[in-house]
């Protein structure tokens, strides 16, 4: 999927990555964020919980690490902190964009947003809905509608975004697998530059490199295999 931007030229796009909920019970999400931090290193400001700070410092010695309060282990506190504290961090570091590695996204922020969608299972009507699924559906809808760029881990998720939410699959950046770290990082740089409307100062407009089709998704609409 070709991508190009027409905005002002800068040497580097600096992105605030919200990793406050990454290292919990979701191993696939943790692996995805770890790959981002390793692959982009000094291009990131990583917001995380105190217990995770050393982990991210070891993965990305050149990244700026913003450590939140210990109470971020609670989901409700993370949701509030995301809305109130992330905007201050974004202004302090003058970031070009904010990346939510999964919904929800910060709403009270005046920076371009990038969101990654890992799964569309919460929209599966074949099983009885639960309150948690309703919250995830609302978060996903809001994230996709407000994000400047949407990343998916598999083409089946991009197709599900179109059929379920009406978000054109051609506008979704399907990420290469994280074990191909160079292409994985390059694809996310494209998403960040497109969201921030900036292009490299030296190379001119940037386009997404030709990507091979990711590995077959074992479960339609599900999460791509973790790497």
C-alpha positions in Angstrom: 0.0 0.0 0.0 1.8 3.2 -1.1 1.9 6.0 1.4 3.3 9.5 1.0 3.0 12.7 2.9 3.1 16.3 1.9 3.9 18.1 5.1 6.9 19.8 6.4 10.3 18.0 6.2 12.0 16.8 9.4 14.9 14.5 10.0 13.1 12.4 12.5 9.6 11.7 13.7 9.4 11.3 17.4 6.5 9.2 18.7 5.0 8.8 22.2 4.2 5.1 22.7 1.7 4.2 25.3 3.1 1.0 26.8 1.3 1.3 30.2 -0.9 -1.7 29.5 1.4 -3.8 27.4 3.1 -6.1 29.9 0.1 -7.8 31.5 -1.8 -10.9 30.5 -1.6 -10.5 26.8 1.6 -12.1 25.6 1.0 -11.1 21.9 0.6 -7.5 22.8 3.7 -7.5 25.0 5.7 -9.1 22.1 4.4 -6.5 19.7 5.3 -3.5 21.9 8.7 -5.1 22.6 9.4 -5.3 18.9 8.4 -1.7 18.4 10.7 -0.5 21.2 13.6 -2.6 19.9 13.1 -1.6 16.3 12.5 2.2 16.8 14.5 2.8 19.9 15.6 6.5 19.9 12.6 7.5 17.8 10.2 6.8 20.7 9.2 8.2 24.1 7.9 5.2 26.0 5.3 5.7 28.7 5.1 2.7 31.0 4.5 1.5 34.6 7.3 1.6 37.2 7.8 -2.2 37.1 8.4 -2.1 33.4 10.8 0.8 33.1 14.0 -1.2 33.4 12.7 -3.7 30.8 12.2 -0.9 28.2 15.5 0.8 29.1 17.3 -2.4 28.3 15.4 -2.9 25.0 15.9 0.7 23.9 18.8 2.5 25.5 18.3 5.6 23.3 14.6 6.0 24.0 13.1 8.4 26.5 11.3 6.5 29.2 8.4 8.2 31.0 7.4 6.3 34.2 3.9 6.7 35.5 2.6 5.9 39.0 2.4 2.4 40.4 -1.4 2.7 40.3 -1.3 2.2 36.5 -1.5 -1.5 37.2 -5.3 -0.8 37.6 -7.1 -0.6 34.2 -9.4 2.2 35.4 -6.4 4.3 36.5 -4.7 3.7 33.2 -7.8 5.0 31.3 -7.9 8.2 33.3 -4.1 8.7 33.3 -4.1 8.2 29.5 -6.5 11.1 29.0 -4.9 13.5 31.6 -1.2 12.7 31.7 -0.3 11.6 28.2 -1.1 15.1 26.7 1.4 16.6 29.2 4.1 14.1 28.2 3.4 14.7 24.5 3.9 18.5 25.0 7.0 18.1 27.1 8.8 16.0 24.5 7.2 17.8 21.6 6.3 14.5 19.9 5.0 14.3 16.4 2.4 11.6 17.0 1.1 9.3 19.7 0.8 5.5 19.2 -1.7 3.4 21.1 -0.6 -0.2 20.5 -4.3 -1.2 21.0 -7.5 0.7 21.8 -8.5 2.8 23.6 -6.7 6.0 22.4 -6.2 9.2 24.3 -8.9 11.7 23.3 -7.8 14.9 25.0 -4.6 15.2 23.0 -3.7 17.6 20.3 -1.2 15.3 18.5 -1.9 12.9 15.6 -2.9 9.4 16.7 -1.9 6.0 15.5 -3.7 2.9 16.7 -3.0 -0.8 16.2 -5.9 -3.2 16.0 -5.0 -6.8 17.0 -8.3 -8.5 16.9 -12.0 -8.1 15.9 -13.2 -10.9 18.2 -15.3 -8.5 20.3 -17.5 -7.9 17.3 -18.3 -11.6 16.8 -22.0 -11.8 17.4 -22.0 -15.6 17.3 -21.4 -15.7 21.1 -23.4 -13.9 23.8 -22.0 -10.4 24.4 -20.5 -9.5 27.7 -20.1 -6.1 29.3 -16.4 -6.3 28.7 -16.9 -6.9 25.0 -19.3 -3.9 24.8 -16.5 -1.7 26.2 -14.0 -3.1 23.8 -16.3 -2.6 20.9 -16.9 1.1 21.9 -13.1 1.6 22.4 -12.3 0.1 19.0 -15.0 2.2 17.2 -13.8 5.4 18.8 -10.1 4.6 18.2 -10.6 3.8 14.5 -12.8 6.9 13.9 -10.4 9.3 15.7 -7.0 7.9 14.7 -5.0 9.5 11.9 -3.5 6.1 10.9 -4.7 2.6 11.7 -2.3 -0.4 11.8 -3.5 -4.1 11.6 -1.5 -7.2 12.2 -3.2 -9.1 9.4 -5.1 -8.4 6.2 -8.1 -10.3 7.6 -8.3 -7.7 10.4 -8.2 -4.9 7.8 -11.1 -6.6 5.9 -13.0 -7.0 9.2 -12.6 -3.3 10.0 -14.2 -2.5 6.6 -17.1 -5.0 6.9 -17.8 -4.2 10.5 -17.0 -0.5 11.0 -16.9 0.8 7.4 -13.3 1.8 7.6 -11.8 1.2 4.2 -9.3 -1.7 4.2 -7.1 0.1 1.7 -6.5 2.8 4.4 -5.2 0.2 6.9 -1.5 -0.4 7.1 -1.0 -4.2 7.5 2.2 -4.7 9.4 4.8 -7.2 8.5 5.6 -9.8 11.2 7.6 -8.6 14.1 10.3 -11.3 13.5 11.3 -9.3 10.4 12.3 -6.4 12.6 13.7 -4.1 9.9 10.5 -4.2 7.7 8.3 -4.2 10.8 10.0 -1.0 12.0 10.0 0.6 8.5 6.2 0.0 8.1 5.5 1.7 11.5 7.7 4.6 10.5 5.5 5.1 7.4 2.4 5.1 9.7 4.0 7.6 12.0 5.1 9.9 9.2 1.8 9.7 7.5 -0.1 10.5 10.7 2.2 13.5 11.5 2.2 14.6 7.8 6.0 14.8 7.7 8.5 13.4 5.2 12.2 12.8 5.6 14.4 15.9 5.0 16.8 14.1 2.7 14.9 11.4 0.9 11.6 13.2 0.1 8.2 11.6 0.2 8.3 8.1 1.9 6.3 5.2 0.6 5.7 1.8 2.2 8.1 -0.8 0.9 6.7 -3.8 -0.9 5.5 -6.2 1.8 4.9 -9.9 1.5 1.5 -11.2 2.6 1.8 -11.9 6.4 1.4 -15.5 7.6 -2.2 -16.9 7.4 -4.3 -15.9 10.3 -5.3 -19.1 12.1 -8.6 -17.6 13.3 -10.6 -15.3 11.1 -10.8 -11.8 12.5 -8.4 -12.9 15.3 -5.0 -11.9 16.4 -2.0 -12.6 14.1 0.5 -15.0 15.4 2.9 -13.7 18.0 6.6 -13.5 17.2 
